[in-house]
Amino acid sequence: MHSPIARLLAPAAGLTLVLSLLTSTASAASATGITHSFIAFGGETRIVDAAGKTVWTYPQGTRDGYQLPNGNLLLTLSKSDTHKGGAVVEVTRDGREVFHWEGTQSEVNTAQRLRNGNTLVTEAGAKPRILELDQKGLVKVEVALQCQTTNHHMESRMTRKLANGNYLVPQLLDKVVREYTPAGKVVWEFHTPEQPAESWPFTAIRLANGNTVINLTHGNHTVEVNRKGEIVWHLTNADLPQPLLKDPCGAQRLPNGNTVITSYAAGDQTVKLIEVNRDKQIVWTYEEPKRGGIHHFQILDTNGKSLPGEPLK
């Protein structure tokens, strides 16, 4: 069946989006004229252009990653028969590896290229830790994480190094986001709400004003908190015309203040990514008919213009 599907979204703040989709194709839609290209990480690793067409793929599943300034892709590879503990690679657009580090424990969840050329990774396992690797893959910095070790998969997610040299770590099963110094001291933390249940933190995005944007996976909730731990902005399905937040894992705060969020447990739901403004209006979506969702992503451009600065994701 190839008849078009029309879906009407009417956000609480009054913005109306009409999304048209052919069931056999993907679609990027916006009533405000916004377009984005992006990298998707998850069961499928790919670059999607502004029209919703996949223009580049990588043959392995990923958990995190970045497009680097030189155009190469830094990828956190999911654990597999090939990579028992996960891995981190940097590849050119033609798939040639120029950096490779193999995980040594249960899995690797983070990869971030730092300004000094080192690569930040997090390892989950009996000794959960943050590592900084040099260009040869040698460990230059190691910071032990203070977290539960009963469930390795639920130890940490999208760890990022901050401008002040500290590390911001979402710890899922501990239901806390912690800021660690390079010496391993916790200097800030935010405990996620008890309700909704299983509000496990996945992203922790530190903004220039000191606030932190956090996606709360099974809580289907996104919050922005200040340094005091007060929630100053939030998004739930109650704010949307349909329950589009289904296990919101990855997020990115754009330079214009809008927030893009993925629903990893989208399943049959065709909307995989949404962009909302500060008033919680949906201003852009990415839809595709295939099952499943996107684990994390990086928005590459808006209306054909590359985003300035380091991605806040």
CORMO-V176348 format. One record per residue. RES is the residue in one letter. PSI is psi in degrees with one decimal (none if undefined). BURIAL is # if it has 24 or more other ideal C-beta (glycine too) atoms within 12 Angstrom, else .. D_CENTER is the distance of its C-alpha to the mean C-alpha in whole Angstrom. Layout:
BEGIN
res:psi:burial:d_center
RES:PSI:BURIAL:D_CENTER
RES:PSI:BURIAL:D_CENTER
END
This chain:
BEGIN
res:psi:burial:d_center
M:129.9:.:33
H:24.0:.:32
S:144.9:.:33
P:149.3:.:30
I:129.9:.:28
A:132.2:.:28
R:126.0:#:26
L:122.4:.:27
L:127.6:#:24
A:90.8:.:26
P:155.5:#:24
A:-30.5:.:25
A:-1.3:.:26
G:-6.5:.:28
L:134.2:#:26
T:129.3:.:26
L:131.0:#:24
V:117.3:.:26
L:124.6:#:24
S:137.9:.:26
L:128.0:#:25
L:133.0:.:27
T:-18.0:.:26
S:0.5:.:26
T:164.6:.:24
A:162.8:#:20
S:137.1:#:20
A:126.0:#:18
A:144.4:#:20
S:130.0:#:21
A:-11.1:.:24
T:6.1:.:24
G:9.5:.:24
I:137.8:#:20
T:149.6:#:19
H:145.4:#:16
S:154.9:#:15
F:160.7:#:12
I:134.0:#:10
A:131.9:#:9
F:141.1:#:8
G:-147.8:#:10
G:-31.8:#:14
E:130.8:#:14
T:119.3:#:13
R:159.2:#:14
I:131.3:#:15
V:131.4:#:16
D:-178.7:.:18
A:-20.6:#:19
A:-0.6:.:21
G:12.2:#:19
K:133.8:.:20
T:123.2:.:19
V:-6.1:.:20
W:141.2:#:19
T:157.7:.:18
Y:138.9:#:18
P:9.8:.:20
Q:152.6:#:17
G:150.1:#:14
T:161.9:#:11
R:-27.1:#:9
D:170.0:#:7
G:174.5:#:9
Y:149.8:#:10
Q:127.4:#:13
L:161.6:#:16
P:-27.2:.:19
N:3.0:.:21
G:-12.2:.:19
N:165.1:#:18
L:126.0:#:15
L:119.5:#:14
L:134.4:#:13
T:111.1:#:12
L:137.2:#:14
S:152.5:#:14
K:144.4:#:18
S:-179.0:.:21
D:-31.1:.:24
T:-37.2:.:24
H:88.1:#:22
K:-33.8:.:23
G:22.6:#:20
G:177.3:#:18
A:168.1:#:18
V:130.7:#:16
V:152.9:#:18
E:126.6:#:18
V:149.7:#:19
T:172.2:.:21
R:-22.5:.:21
D:11.8:.:24
G:7.2:.:22
R:129.7:.:24
E:130.9:.:23
V:-4.0:#:24
F:140.0:#:22
H:129.8:#:21
W:127.9:#:21
E:130.2:#:22
G:151.5:#:20
T:-3.9:#:23
Q:-131.9:#:22
S:-48.6:#:20
E:161.9:#:17
V:134.1:#:15
N:-15.6:#:11
T:142.6:#:10
A:123.4:#:11
Q:124.9:#:12
R:124.5:#:15
L:165.2:#:17
R:-27.7:.:20
N:4.9:.:23
G:-13.1:.:22
N:162.9:#:21
T:124.6:#:17
L:130.9:#:16
V:157.9:#:15
T:138.5:#:15
E:135.4:#:17
A:143.1:#:18
G:-158.9:#:21
A:-27.0:.:24
K:75.9:.:24
P:136.1:#:20
R:158.5:#:20
I:137.6:#:18
L:145.3:#:19
E:126.0:#:20
L:141.6:#:21
D:-176.0:.:24
Q:-16.7:.:24
K:0.3:.:26
G:11.8:#:24
L:141.1:.:26
V:121.8:.:25
K:-26.9:.:25
V:138.4:#:24
E:127.6:#:23
V:120.3:#:22
A:138.8:#:23
L:139.7:#:20
Q:89.0:#:22
C:168.1:#:21
Q:151.8:.:22
T:8.4:#:23
T:-40.8:.:24
N:99.5:.:21
H:-39.5:#:19
H:-25.8:#:16
M:26.2:#:16
E:-58.7:#:16
S:167.1:#:13
R:-117.6:#:9
M:77.9:#:7
T:140.6:#:10
R:144.5:#:11
K:134.6:#:15
L:165.8:#:16
A:-27.1:.:19
N:1.6:.:22
G:-8.5:.:21
N:175.3:#:20
Y:135.6:#:16
L:120.7:#:14
V:116.6:#:13
P:124.0:#:12
Q:104.5:#:15
L:-67.5:#:14
L:-24.1:#:18
D:-13.1:#:19
K:50.3:#:17
V:147.0:#:17
V:127.3:#:15
R:144.7:#:17
E:119.3:#:18
Y:142.6:#:20
T:166.3:.:23
P:-18.9:.:23
A:-1.8:.:26
G:9.2:.:24
K:135.6:.:25
V:119.8:#:23
V:-7.6:.:24
W:144.8:#:22
E:154.0:#:20
F:119.5:#:19
H:127.9:.:20
T:158.0:#:18
P:149.2:#:20
E:-30.2:.:23
Q:138.1:.:22
P:157.0:.:21
A:154.2:.:21
E:42.3:.:18
S:70.8:#:16
W:127.8:#:14
P:134.4:#:11
F:-49.7:#:8
T:153.9:#:6
A:100.6:#:9
I:110.3:#:10
R:123.6:#:13
L:166.8:#:15
A:-29.0:.:18
N:3.8:.:20
G:-11.2:.:19
N:163.9:#:17
T:128.7:#:14
V:129.6:#:11
I:128.6:#:10
N:133.4:#:9
L:64.4:#:12
T:-101.0:#:11
H:-13.6:#:15
G:-8.0:#:16
N:55.5:#:14
H:137.8:#:14
T:133.0:#:12
V:152.4:#:14
E:124.6:#:15
V:150.6:#:18
N:-177.3:.:20
R:-22.6:.:22
K:-3.9:.:24
G:13.2:.:22
E:135.9:.:23
I:118.4:#:20
V:-11.4:.:21
W:145.0:#:19
H:160.0:#:17
L:129.3:#:16
T:175.0:#:17
N:-21.5:#:19
A:-20.7:.:22
D:-7.8:#:21
L:158.5:#:20
P:-23.0:#:23
Q:158.0:#:22
P:74.8:.:19
L:-17.2:#:16
L:107.9:#:14
K:97.2:#:14
D:64.6:#:12
P:104.7:#:9
C:-86.6:#:6
G:151.0:#:3
A:158.3:#:5
Q:130.4:#:7
R:121.9:#:10
L:161.6:#:13
P:-27.7:.:16
N:2.5:#:18
G:-9.3:.:16
N:159.0:#:15
T:129.1:#:11
V:136.0:#:9
I:139.4:#:8
T:150.4:#:8
S:99.4:#:10
Y:-32.6:#:10
A:35.4:#:14
A:-33.3:#:15
G:-125.9:.:18
D:-12.7:.:20
Q:127.2:#:19
T:-26.1:#:19
V:114.0:#:16
K:-31.5:#:13
L:139.9:#:11
I:149.1:#:13
E:127.9:#:13
V:149.7:#:15
N:-175.2:#:18
R:-27.0:.:19
D:7.2:.:22
K:22.9:#:19
Q:137.2:#:20
I:123.2:#:18
V:-9.2:#:19
W:145.9:#:17
T:156.7:#:16
Y:126.2:#:15
E:148.1:#:17
E:148.5:#:18
P:-17.2:#:21
K:154.7:#:20
R:165.8:.:19
G:179.1:#:16
G:-175.7:#:12
I:129.7:#:9
H:-51.1:#:7
H:177.2:#:4
F:171.2:#:5
Q:118.9:#:7
I:125.9:#:10
L:-37.3:#:13
D:164.8:#:16
T:121.3:#:18
N:40.7:.:21
G:-3.4:.:21
K:127.0:.:21
S:145.4:.:18
L:135.6:#:16
P:154.1:.:18
G:-177.6:.:17
E:136.8:#:14
P:134.0:#:11
L:90.1:#:10
K:none:#:6
END
